[in-house]
């Protein structure tokens, strides 16, 4: 591959010397593309390729450039750009799954520090307890509440849903640098919401590292007069993705509209900058926490995503 441009150059020179009647390009679009490429470099070529620009040579007319030259140039761009397109899938699955495992692993480590999880984890049969925990979710009548307080169910879980949403768009190359108000924003958000719902179900139910497996959440509940209370309600599976989507929209709106104003007015001394960070953390907690999980402190306080993530 590295010798291809040199070989093509040799062939082009030989062809130009051998062709008795030179021709020139019939289409001015090719000339405009050549001028754009010269000014913007490889980025313009990649953009044109992704938009479906046809690199095949047009019909020649008498002039200065041979048809074989155009064919050789078209083949060069095909060879140069095709491997790049094959390498970059739309989603970086390895990065996404690695990041998701890191997030879930940290949250489970925090959970398992609580004494209430120690007994079911260390003093019961692992998979039998897991099976009973799953059954608890589907016992009739179905439970909405899971025994947690409002702070956990209606604030904590939506924040985690927003983190899941940002995790997905970070590794979706179509969405990694999208901001609120741009055209693809809502389609990216739809895919991120679906991913957040799957990540929430994974957190609750997977057989190795979930609340049902580590602590047997869902196994312990009581029913009285048709109403059941206890662990393992459906509130988490609904509030995490849907509440998380709402928090993300609010956070993205704040980043696009409010954060630039904060940067203008709170860029002075240490107290002003501290207040700036506090307000940003309060208005877009999912974004800030997601960056903390990645140790990406450069982007945590920026209003717009860094273009660097496009190269993943």
SULKA-V731993 format. One record per residue. N is the residue number from 0. SS is DSSP state (H for helix, E for strand, L for the rest). PSI is psi in whole degrees, 0 to 359 (none if undefined). Layout:
# SULKA-V731993
<<N;SS;PSI> <N;SS;PSI>>
This chain:
# SULKA-V731993
<<0;L;323> <1;L;338> <2;L;352> <3;H;312> <4;H;320> <5;H;316> <6;H;317> <7;H;320> <8;H;318> <9;H;315> <10;H;321> <11;H;315> <12;H;318> <13;H;319> <14;H;319> <15;H;324> <16;H;329> <17;H;334> <18;L;124> <19;L;327> <20;L;95> <21;L;156> <22;E;168> <23;E;167> <24;E;134> <25;L;339> <26;L;127> <27;H;342> <28;H;322> <29;H;322> <30;H;319> <31;H;319> <32;H;318> <33;H;318> <34;H;319> <35;H;318> <36;H;320> <37;H;326> <38;H;326> <39;H;344> <40;L;208> <41;H;333> <42;H;320> <43;H;321> <44;H;314> <45;H;319> <46;H;317> <47;H;321> <48;H;315> <49;H;334> <50;L;1> <51;L;24> <52;L;133> <53;L;118> <54;L;2> <55;L;147> <56;L;143> <57;L;174> <58;L;126> <59;E;158> <60;E;162> <61;E;137> <62;L;230> <63;L;346> <64;E;132> <65;L;155> <66;H;324> <67;H;327> <68;H;315> <69;H;319> <70;H;317> <71;H;320> <72;H;320> <73;H;318> <74;H;324> <75;H;311> <76;H;326> <77;H;314> <78;H;324> <79;H;326> <80;H;332> <81;H;314> <82;H;325> <83;H;319> <84;H;325> <85;H;326> <86;H;325> <87;L;97> <88;L;169> <89;L;328> <90;E;133> <91;L;88> <92;H;322> <93;H;314> <94;H;319> <95;H;311> <96;H;324> <97;H;314> <98;H;318> <99;H;318> <100;H;322> <101;H;317> <102;H;309> <103;H;321> <104;H;318> <105;H;315> <106;H;322> <107;H;324> <108;H;320> <109;H;317> <110;H;314> <111;L;357> <112;L;346> <113;L;129> <114;H;333> <115;H;341> <116;H;349> <117;H;316> <118;H;309> <119;H;337> <120;H;320> <121;H;343> <122;L;34> <123;L;161> <124;L;127> <125;H;301> <126;H;333> <127;H;317> <128;H;323> <129;H;317> <130;H;318> <131;H;325> <132;H;318> <133;H;319> <134;H;326> <135;H;327> <136;H;330> <137;L;10> <138;L;145> <139;L;140> <140;L;150> <141;L;145> <142;L;134> <143;L;309> <144;L;148> <145;L;13> <146;L;351> <147;L;161> <148;L;174> <149;H;322> <150;H;319> <151;H;311> <152;H;318> <153;H;353> <154;H;308> <155;H;312> <156;H;319> <157;H;324> <158;H;318> <159;H;326> <160;H;321> <161;H;322> <162;H;315> <163;H;319> <164;H;314> <165;H;324> <166;H;317> <167;H;311> <168;H;336> <169;H;325> <170;H;7> <171;E;110> <172;L;341> <173;L;344> <174;L;359> <175;L;336> <176;L;24> <177;L;147> <178;L;162> <179;L;133> <180;L;344> <181;L;157> <182;L;308> <183;L;3> <184;H;313> <185;H;326> <186;H;322> <187;H;319> <188;H;324> <189;H;312> <190;H;321> <191;H;325> <192;H;318> <193;H;317> <194;H;319> <195;H;322> <196;H;318> <197;H;320> <198;H;325> <199;H;316> <200;H;322> <201;H;319> <202;H;323> <203;H;325> <204;H;347> <205;L;150> <206;L;356> <207;L;309> <208;L;78> <209;L;173> <210;L;327> <211;L;326> <212;L;317> <213;L;87> <214;L;350> <215;L;43> <216;L;132> <217;L;342> <218;L;329> <219;L;111> <220;E;162> <221;E;151> <222;E;137> <223;E;119> <224;L;45> <225;L;3> <226;E;130> <227;E;141> <228;E;154> <229;E;199> <230;L;161> <231;L;42> <232;L;170> <233;L;356> <234;H;321> <235;H;322> <236;H;341> <237;H;313> <238;H;329> <239;H;304> <240;H;317> <241;H;315> <242;H;323> <243;H;323> <244;H;317> <245;H;316> <246;H;323> <247;H;316> <248;H;314> <249;H;319> <250;H;319> <251;H;323> <252;H;318> <253;H;320> <254;H;324> <255;H;326> <256;H;318> <257;H;318> <258;H;319> <259;H;323> <260;H;321> <261;H;319> <262;H;328> <263;H;320> <264;H;343> <265;L;52> <266;L;18> <267;L;243> <268;L;185> <269;H;315> <270;H;320> <271;H;317> <272;H;323> <273;H;318> <274;H;323> <275;H;312> <276;H;320> <277;H;314> <278;H;322> <279;H;318> <280;H;327> <281;H;327> <282;H;338> <283;L;63> <284;H;324> <285;H;318> <286;H;313> <287;H;317> <288;H;321> <289;H;317> <290;H;325> <291;H;320> <292;H;327> <293;H;358> <294;L;35> <295;L;70> <296;H;346> <297;H;320> <298;H;350> <299;H;324> <300;L;12> <301;L;143> <302;L;328> <303;L;149> <304;L;152> <305;L;138> <306;H;347> <307;H;328> <308;H;348> <309;H;334> <310;H;0> <311;L;none>>
